[in-house]
C-alpha cells in the first residue's frame, strides 16, 4: 500500500491535486508559449467575401434580367 504525501493539515479535498494557478505536468500541455500569427488582413474577413459573392450574383442576375427585357 502506497503512502500518500499528505500532512495532517492538508484538507481532504486537496490531497493529490495541483495547486491553483499551476498547470500539471503532462505531455501535450497547452501551457507553453506560442507565437501568434499575424492578421491576414482583408483575406480573412468573411464579410468581404460575402460582399464579393453577392455583387457577382447581382451582376449575373442583372445580365439575365436585361436579356429578358431586350436590353442586350
N, C-alpha and C positions, 0 to 999 in steps of 0.2 A: 504494500500500500504506500502510495506516494504522500509525502508530507507537503502541504501547500505552504508557500512562503508568505503567510499572513501573520499578523501580530494580533494580540488580544484587542488592540484599539482599532483595528480595521473593521469598518462596518460590514455586515454580512453581504449586502448587495454589491459592494465594491471589490470583493475578492476576485482577483484574476482579470479585472477589466483594465482597459487602457485609460490613463488619466485624461480628463477633458483637455482639448487643445493639442493633443498629440496623435499623430497617425500611427496606427500599429504597423510594425514591420511586416510587409507582405510583398510577395512577388507581383509585379504589375501594379504597384501602388500609384495612385494619381497625384501623390504629393510632390513629385519632382517638378521643378520649374520648367516651363516650356516657352518657346518663343512664339509670340502672337504674330500671325501673318498679316501682311498689310491689307488694307481695304482695297478691293478690286475696282473701286470707282463705280461708274455707271453700269459696268458689265454685270454687276452682281445685284442690281436692283430690279425686282420683278415688275414694278410699275412701269418702268421704261420699256421693257419687252412687251408687256401687255398693251401699252400705247402703240408700239410699232405694229403689232399684230392687228389691233383694232383699226388703225389707219389703213393698213394694207387691205383688210377685208372691206372697208368702206370704199376704197378706190376701185376694187374689183366689182363690188356691187353697183357702184356708180356707173361703171362701164356698161354693165348689162342693162341697167335701167335706161341709160342713154340709147342703147341699141333698140330697146323696146319702143321708145318714143321717136325713133328715127333721127337722132342727132349725129349718128356716125355712119 
